[in-house]
Amino acid sequence: MTVRPLARRPVTVRPVTVRPVTVRPVTVRPLARRPATRRPVRGSERGAGGVLAVALIGATLTVTLLGVPLLALLAVGQSVQNAADAAALAAADTASGAVAGFPCTAAAEAAALNGASVVTCTLDGLISSVTVARTVAGFALTSSARAGPPA
């Protein structure tokens, strides 16, 4: 296979002519001014966005500062319910003879291990009813539970 060189074509170059340009002076007119208007009677609205932003931030902080402790109380309330359940089960186990000891003493120990104290402890045969309480941030949270003998 042979390779042939490309044929060169003649290039013609034409001279560029530059035409003279005349620059005319231009007068710049000032922009039309708006007609004078009355000023608002109550003052301008300047700064209203900043006031709105500060109000929204304040409302958000208020809701947060009030909402977080209330949500924490809900969590503590659930732990008080768990303490009542554990105390009732401990009393029922002791009453049935599965665990040695006195039922209400076992309930008080189980409640203390869960951070609560027994308010009432009653036995109806082998069924125990226990009410426990815990004070958090000035609020007294109480919860009750019933349990029977183990199956």
ROTOR-634612 format. One record per residue (C-alpha): x, y, z; residue in one letter. Coordinates in nm, 2 decimals. Layout:
<atoms>
+--------+--------+--------+-----+
!      X !      Y !      Z ! res !
+--------+--------+--------+-----+
!      X !      Y !      Z !   a !
...
+--------+--------+--------+-----+
</atoms>
This chain:
<atoms>
+--------+--------+--------+-----+
!      X !      Y !      Z ! res !
+--------+--------+--------+-----+
!   0.00 !   0.00 !   0.00 !   m !
!   0.14 !   0.33 !  -0.10 !   t !
!   0.05 !   0.66 !   0.05 !   v !
!   0.02 !   0.96 !  -0.17 !   r !
!   0.08 !   1.31 !  -0.03 !   p !
!  -0.22 !   1.54 !  -0.03 !   l !
!  -0.23 !   1.79 !  -0.31 !   a !
!  -0.18 !   2.14 !  -0.20 !   r !
!  -0.42 !   2.40 !  -0.33 !   r !
!  -0.32 !   2.75 !  -0.39 !   p !
!  -0.45 !   2.99 !  -0.13 !   v !
!  -0.54 !   3.34 !  -0.23 !   t !
!  -0.50 !   3.62 !   0.02 !   v !
!  -0.71 !   3.93 !  -0.03 !   r !
!  -0.61 !   4.25 !   0.14 !   p !
!  -0.84 !   4.38 !   0.41 !   v !
!  -0.96 !   4.73 !   0.37 !   t !
!  -1.04 !   4.93 !   0.68 !   v !
!  -1.30 !   5.20 !   0.64 !   r !
!  -1.27 !   5.51 !   0.85 !   p !
!  -1.53 !   5.54 !   1.13 !   v !
!  -1.66 !   5.86 !   1.25 !   t !
!  -1.76 !   5.89 !   1.61 !   v !
!  -2.03 !   6.13 !   1.69 !   r !
!  -2.05 !   6.27 !   2.04 !   p !
!  -2.35 !   6.14 !   2.24 !   v !
!  -2.52 !   6.33 !   2.51 !   t !
!  -2.63 !   6.13 !   2.81 !   v !
!  -2.96 !   6.23 !   2.95 !   r !
!  -3.03 !   6.17 !   3.31 !   p !
!  -3.28 !   5.90 !   3.40 !   l !
!  -3.63 !   6.02 !   3.45 !   a !
!  -3.70 !   6.08 !   3.81 !   r !
!  -4.00 !   5.93 !   3.98 !   r !
!  -4.26 !   6.18 !   4.07 !   p !
!  -4.26 !   6.27 !   4.44 !   a !
!  -4.50 !   6.05 !   4.64 !   t !
!  -4.63 !   6.09 !   4.99 !   r !
!  -4.46 !   5.92 !   5.27 !   r !
!  -4.65 !   5.66 !   5.46 !   p !
!  -4.83 !   5.79 !   5.76 !   v !
!  -4.72 !   5.51 !   6.00 !   r !
!  -4.36 !   5.50 !   5.89 !   g !
!  -4.18 !   5.27 !   5.65 !   s !
!  -4.17 !   4.89 !   5.66 !   e !
!  -3.79 !   4.89 !   5.67 !   r !
!  -3.67 !   4.63 !   5.92 !   g !
!  -3.99 !   4.43 !   5.93 !   a !
!  -3.81 !   4.12 !   5.81 !   g !
!  -3.56 !   4.14 !   6.09 !   g !
!  -3.84 !   4.17 !   6.35 !   v !
!  -4.02 !   3.87 !   6.20 !   l !
!  -3.70 !   3.67 !   6.21 !   a !
!  -3.64 !   3.75 !   6.57 !   v !
!  -4.00 !   3.66 !   6.65 !   a !
!  -3.97 !   3.32 !   6.48 !   l !
!  -3.65 !   3.25 !   6.66 !   i !
!  -3.80 !   3.34 !   6.99 !   g !
!  -4.11 !   3.12 !   6.93 !   a !
!  -3.89 !   2.83 !   6.83 !   t !
!  -3.68 !   2.86 !   7.14 !   l !
!  -3.99 !   2.89 !   7.36 !   t !
!  -4.14 !   2.57 !   7.22 !   v !
!  -3.81 !   2.39 !   7.25 !   t !
!  -3.75 !   2.50 !   7.61 !   l !
!  -4.10 !   2.39 !   7.71 !   l !
!  -4.12 !   2.08 !   7.49 !   g !
!  -3.80 !   1.91 !   7.59 !   v !
!  -3.87 !   1.88 !   7.96 !   p !
!  -4.22 !   1.75 !   7.89 !   l !
!  -4.08 !   1.48 !   7.66 !   l !
!  -3.83 !   1.39 !   7.93 !   a !
!  -4.12 !   1.36 !   8.18 !   l !
!  -4.28 !   1.11 !   7.94 !   l !
!  -3.97 !   0.90 !   7.94 !   a !
!  -3.94 !   0.91 !   8.32 !   v !
!  -4.31 !   0.81 !   8.34 !   g !
!  -4.24 !   0.50 !   8.14 !   q !
!  -3.95 !   0.41 !   8.37 !   s !
!  -4.19 !   0.45 !   8.67 !   v !
!  -4.43 !   0.21 !   8.50 !   q !
!  -4.15 !  -0.03 !   8.45 !   n !
!  -4.06 !   0.00 !   8.82 !   a !
!  -4.43 !  -0.07 !   8.92 !   a !
!  -4.43 !  -0.38 !   8.69 !   d !
!  -4.11 !  -0.51 !   8.84 !   a !
!  -4.23 !  -0.45 !   9.20 !   a !
!  -4.56 !  -0.63 !   9.13 !   a !
!  -4.38 !  -0.93 !   8.98 !   l !
!  -4.14 !  -0.95 !   9.27 !   a !
!  -4.43 !  -0.94 !   9.52 !   a !
!  -4.62 !  -1.21 !   9.32 !   a !
!  -4.32 !  -1.44 !   9.30 !   d !
!  -4.26 !  -1.40 !   9.67 !   t !
!  -4.63 !  -1.46 !   9.76 !   a !
!  -4.64 !  -1.78 !   9.55 !   s !
!  -4.33 !  -1.92 !   9.72 !   g !
!  -4.11 !  -1.91 !   9.41 !   a !
!  -3.88 !  -1.67 !   9.60 !   v !
!  -3.82 !  -1.67 !   9.97 !   a !
!  -3.91 !  -1.36 !  10.17 !   g !
!  -4.20 !  -1.12 !  10.23 !   f !
!  -4.39 !  -0.99 !   9.92 !   p !
!  -4.41 !  -0.62 !  10.00 !   c !
!  -4.04 !  -0.62 !  10.11 !   t !
!  -3.95 !  -0.77 !   9.78 !   a !
!  -4.16 !  -0.52 !   9.60 !   a !
!  -3.99 !  -0.23 !   9.78 !   a !
!  -3.65 !  -0.37 !   9.69 !   e !
!  -3.75 !  -0.41 !   9.32 !   a !
!  -3.89 !  -0.05 !   9.31 !   a !
!  -3.58 !   0.09 !   9.48 !   a !
!  -3.36 !  -0.08 !   9.22 !   l !
!  -3.56 !   0.10 !   8.95 !   n !
!  -3.54 !   0.44 !   9.12 !   g !
!  -3.89 !   0.45 !   9.27 !   a !
!  -4.05 !   0.39 !   9.61 !   s !
!  -4.35 !   0.18 !   9.70 !   v !
!  -4.66 !   0.38 !   9.80 !   v !
!  -4.90 !   0.09 !   9.85 !   t !
!  -4.86 !  -0.29 !   9.84 !   c !
!  -5.17 !  -0.52 !   9.87 !   t !
!  -5.21 !  -0.89 !   9.84 !   l !
!  -5.53 !  -1.06 !   9.74 !   d !
!  -5.44 !  -1.43 !   9.77 !   g !
!  -5.15 !  -1.47 !   9.52 !   l !
!  -5.23 !  -1.16 !   9.32 !   i !
!  -5.03 !  -0.85 !   9.42 !   s !
!  -5.12 !  -0.49 !   9.35 !   s !
!  -4.84 !  -0.23 !   9.39 !   v !
!  -4.83 !   0.14 !   9.34 !   t !
!  -4.49 !   0.32 !   9.31 !   v !
!  -4.40 !   0.69 !   9.30 !   a !
!  -4.10 !   0.89 !   9.19 !   r !
!  -4.06 !   1.27 !   9.21 !   t !
!  -3.88 !   1.44 !   8.91 !   v !
!  -3.84 !   1.82 !   8.88 !   a !
!  -4.12 !   1.88 !   9.13 !   g !
!  -4.36 !   1.64 !   8.97 !   f !
!  -4.48 !   1.33 !   9.15 !   a !
!  -4.52 !   1.05 !   8.90 !   l !
!  -4.71 !   0.74 !   9.02 !   t !
!  -4.79 !   0.42 !   8.85 !   s !
!  -4.97 !   0.10 !   8.95 !   s !
!  -4.94 !  -0.26 !   8.84 !   a !
!  -5.09 !  -0.60 !   8.92 !   r !
!  -4.93 !  -0.94 !   8.89 !   a !
!  -5.03 !  -1.30 !   8.97 !   g !
!  -4.83 !  -1.61 !   9.04 !   p !
!  -4.59 !  -1.74 !   8.78 !   p !
!  -4.73 !  -1.99 !   8.54 !   a !
+--------+--------+--------+-----+
</atoms>
